[in-house]
C-alpha cells in the first residue's frame, strides 16, 4: 500500500520530520489568497468581458464540477491575457476503523488554491499554488497542513511552448499521464481518490511533448516518476477517438534505472517499477462511463534489497449521471490484487503480499454557478491481508467505511 507514499511508520504517533516546514509554506497560501480581491478588481477594470474560450482547461477536470466560465483575467499587453482562477473548499468526514494517528471524525480545509495561467500564444504557462489535501480510500486521512509538504505550496507549475495547434512541449512540475483520476478533489467525480490511483504517481517533474492529429493524440515524457528528482522515468500515452463519444487510451512507463532515493513523496518500491493503463471513455447523453485496467510491476533488485518481483492487477469503473445542469451523481467500483506471499519475501504493494481489495464509492454533487456541495459514501473491503499491514488502529482490520461532505467555490 502506497498510503500517499508515507516513509514513516503508521504506528509512530509523533509527527514526521517534515511537518515543521508546513507553516512556512502556508504563508505563501495566505499571501496569495489575500491578493485575490485586488487582482480581481484590477482584472475587472482592465477588461469587462472575457473571451468565449475563457473556460479553463487547466487544471483538468473530469466533471461533474465545472470551472468558472467567466474567470478573472487581465490584459498584460505584450505578455498576453492572464487568467486567475482557483478552488477553495472544506470537508468533513466520519470513518470506521481509523488508522493510527488518524481520527474517527474530523474537518479540514482541503483546497485553498490559486491558478494563474496564460493559454494563448506560442509561450504559455500555468502556476498552481496553495494548500491541498488528497484523501484516498483505505489510507489515513492527512490534513492539508501535512499533505502540502509532499509537493510543496506550488504543486504544479510549467511553461508550454506551442508553435502550432497540433504540437507543444511542456516543462516543469506536470500532472502525471497515468490513470483515469486526477490528483486534487475538485478535478474528479469523487471526493476521494481510489485504490488504483494509489498505485500511480501524481506529479512529475520533467519534460513532456504532446502531439494531436485528427483522432490521434500522443504524449511522451521524461520525468522523475514519483517526484524523486531523478530524471530516469519514461512515460508515454497513445489515444484514439473513435467518435466524439468514445475514446480509448493506453498509458505505459517506468523507471529506466534503479534508484534508492526515498522521500515524503517517493516510495522505494513503486518508484523503481512500471505502470500500464488501458482506459476507455464513453459519453452517452447524461452518462459518462470510464472503465479502465491497470497493471503495475516492481522488479527484484539485490542492490535495493528487493528479493522478489511484485505486481498488482486491478480494474475500475467510474460513472457519472447528470440529472440536469446542477445536480449529478458519480460512482466508482474497483478491484485490485497483489501477488506473492509473505513467507517468500515478496514486497508489500497493498495490504500485504497476496492481498486483495475492492471498493464502492457514491458521490452526489450539486453546483450553482461557482458554488458547489457534495457528499460521499465509500466502503473498502480487503482480504488475504497481513496483520500489521491492514486497516484500523492495530492495522489488522479488513474493512473501512467513510462518510464525507465537501463544499466550496471554484472562482
Secondary structure, DSSP 8 states (H G I E B T S, - for coil): --GGG--S-TT--S--TTGGGHHHHHHHHHHHHHHHHHHHHHHHHH-SS--GGGS--SS---SSS---TT-EEEE-GGG-EEEEEEEEEEEEEEESS--TT--SEEEEEEEEEEEEEE-SSSEEEEEEEEEE---BTTS----HHHHHHHH-S--EEEEEE-SSSSEEEEEEEEE-S-SSS-SSGGGSSSSSB-TTGGGS--EEEEEEEEEEETTEEEEEEEE-TTT-S---EEEEEEEEESSSSEEEEEEEEEESS-----BTTB-HHHHTEEEEEEEEEEEETTEEEEEEEEEEEE--BTTTTB-B-EEEEEEEEEEEEESSSSEEEEEEEEEEEE-S-GGGTB--SSSSTT-EEEEEEEEEEEEETTEEEEEEEEEEEEES--TTSSBTTTT-B-EEEEEEEEEEEE-
